[in-house]
Amino acid sequence: MKIANMKIRFHRLYIIFFLTAWICIAMTSGLAMAQSATVQGIITDRMSGEPLEGANVVLQEVGEERLRGMSADQNGFYQVAGLDPGDYALRISFIGYHTYHDTLSLGAGVTRTVSVEMERDEEQLGEVVVAPPGTGAAGISAGRQRVEAADFSRVPTPAAGGDLASYLQAMPGVVSTGDRGGHLYIRGGTPAENMVLVDGSLIFQPFHILGFFSAFPEALVSDADFYAGGYGARYSGRTSSVVDVKMRNGDRYETSASGSVSPFVAEVLAEGPLSYGNTSWIASVRRSFVEETSPWTLGQEYPLRFESQYLKLTHFGENDSRCSTMAMRTYDRGRLDVDQDDVVRWTNFVAGGRCVILPEGSNLLFDLNAGVSYVSNATGPAGDPDLTSDAMRVNLDVNLTRYFGEARLDYGVFVHVHSLNYDMSELFGGPQVDSEHLLSTGVYVETTFPLGNVQLIPGVVATYHKETYDPTLEPRLRATWQPWGRDAEQLSAAFGLYRQPLAGVTGTRDAGSVFTAWMSSPVRSEQIEAVHALLGWRQSLGGGFQLSAELYRKWLQHLPVPVWSHLVQFTTELALADGDVYGADVRLEFNSGRFYGFVGYGYGLTEYETTQEHFNEWFGESVRRYHPPHDRRHQVNSMASLDLGSYTAGVRWQLGSGLPFTRPMGFDELHSFRDKVPVVKHEYGTPRVILQDYYQGRMLTYHRLDISLERSIELSSATLNLRGGAVNLYDRTNMFYYDVYTHRRVDQLPFAPYFSVELELN
């Protein structure tokens, strides 16, 4: 079945289903809502004001056995609607916190707001707490995985704490370029097809040039939603994945600070109240030291540098409504090949504001976000780069949530404005300079409603792009089924259409290049398109074991790829390709509280098909099918951590099959006839590599072992954290990429020991 026919049929079936869902909601809730009562609120941590997603809310009418309950969402919001007038007992609970109890008297048509700041239970926190089903690395549901900041530290990282980049690379289906480059490929998608959000604002290039690190260290992050595919209607504009990161608020009651240093990175962090109990702040500064320390820790100089600065202010209002503003800057610079002179660098700047408001007496939760995102990147000689590109996005997003009985409605409107610029000079191609603007606006609607043990989440995104693309409609459907009505077993599925108006063009012919030129679709005004299909099963095995497996398939269209030639260089001459991606992830997790273990296996196949005019001359046919350079067929990740009181030990081992590359056949010289006829007997031309067919070679298998050991020492008014470990413990010589010009391989980092010191001042 062709992808176009599939999309037409999917649109028709989806519209019928979505209208039916709305009719059901209207019929079952319209009259009842006018006569019933509602209890709602926001559940947060008292000290930080962080929302407690997953907190359990139970209402029981006095004298009755029937219970009404639900879990708080990512904003800590809950709303139990359709209640009969009467007296109710309210109970709110969350692991590690004291249970909240209250009694309520509700009248007809009354909306009662009960927002709760929950207190931590130190005795319960000191016990062995096992994470509930549906959380953790094996708690994936229709492509979504919720990641807590505490999970980061389970992956050995050469710093005082964990990092989101290291954690994501330990998940099946995520392929990285290695310990340099800052690029992640998720289930066949390219880095430019990933959407990474920081408190609702986009960050274009969040992963640092040193692959262990990102703009999201453990100390700054509250939690993150990681969608490897199949995400809902709230997210639009990217076709591969979503990483939605929530940065934590500063402590609104106590001031504290910490500082850490290791051979790889140093960080200073501070937080506290601006207005006691009402307004908080948190700030962080990080800088790498690999450039300075690598001669004695790694045996040679690695000219890799990154830094970041972050500031967030949060104000807490009535009913635990909150508004925050934040600013983040990152800078990366270095030579991916230490023996070459070319430098790559990029800078991110993100500033934004977000308000989550629950007005008294209103049935609507408002989630408002506005921000500006900027990225600039360049590559070439340090003083005069050959290729430069920058992009800016201004966003305004309004999201609203309410309930109709047990059905939930999420809807919103968005406006995104992009400004894109690039300036590049191509060998034998002349200058390539362009500047463009893109305005996108749209609405989305998503409904969540239960049907017994089944939960259906249909949604749709409608987008209008001024003077660039035709209006688009993107239907999506997510669903879960708990056959026995328990969280311990769950079948999940997702199906949806995704479009991306921007293209991030990267020189994929050179594995060492991370330069990205952002532009609107450069070929026939076609947006990048993807259809996702996912089917997964999650099973709690008891005794702290949890197993999950997920099958996925992606059909890709209108992918911009460089036109194939015998010149190995970056080019903005592009052609369109279609793609086919399928694979499976299997995850087994064990968590007893003190011991944690995880093993994941990912199988994936990514294949592109492109048509280019000169293929007939080269290959005798106009169509070529090939596996792009991020097509990793097999990947195994395992990690374990053991808590021994004041000591914590961690280990991670990873294995990946070889990535594709194009083999060289030989060399010749290319002469230019623009200015004069060259005298080939006496004049040298430009050396050129003669290549074989597309990506027919495979690099060597990659595997690496990392370890860490941490010790915490309590002082009178501070805590001293010491961590030692090593990256690539058995000094495996892993290939980074192959330089076709010199027939020289460039390797990943060798055995790299480290020792970090962190001091936390209370």
Beta strands, then each sheet from edge to edge (+ up, - down):
strand 1: 37-45
strand 2: 56-61
strand 3: 67-71
strand 4: 77-83
strand 5: 86-93
strand 6: 100-106
strand 7: 111-113
strand 8: 116-118
strand 9: 144-148
strand 10: 174-176
strand 11: 184-186
strand 12: 194-198
strand 13: 201-202
strand 14: 221-227
strand 15: 241-247
strand 16: 256-261
strand 17: 265-275
strand 18: 279-288
strand 19: 304-316
strand 20: 322-334
strand 21: 343-357
strand 22: 365-380
strand 23: 387-404
strand 24: 407-426
strand 25: 430-451
strand 26: 454-465
strand 27: 472-481
strand 28: 489-500
strand 29: 502-506
strand 30: 516-520
strand 31: 528-542
strand 32: 545-562
strand 33: 574-591
strand 34: 595-611
strand 35: 623-626
strand 36: 634-644
strand 37: 647-656
strand 38: 660-661
strand 39: 664-670
strand 40: 686-691
strand 41: 697-698
strand 42: 702-714
strand 43: 718-727
strand 44: 735-739
strand 45: 744-747
strand 46: 752-761
sheet 1: 4+ 1- 7-
sheet 2: 4+ 1- 8-
sheet 3: 3+ 2- 5+ 6-
sheet 4: 9+ 14- 15+ 12+ 13-
sheet 5: 10+ 11-
sheet 6: 35+ 34- 33+ 32- 31+ 28- 27+ 26- 25+ 24- 23+ 22- 21+ 20- 19+ 18- 17+ 16- 46+ 43- 42+ 37- 36+
sheet 7: 29+ 30-
sheet 8: 38+ 41-
sheet 9: 39+ 40-
sheet 10: 44+ 45-
end
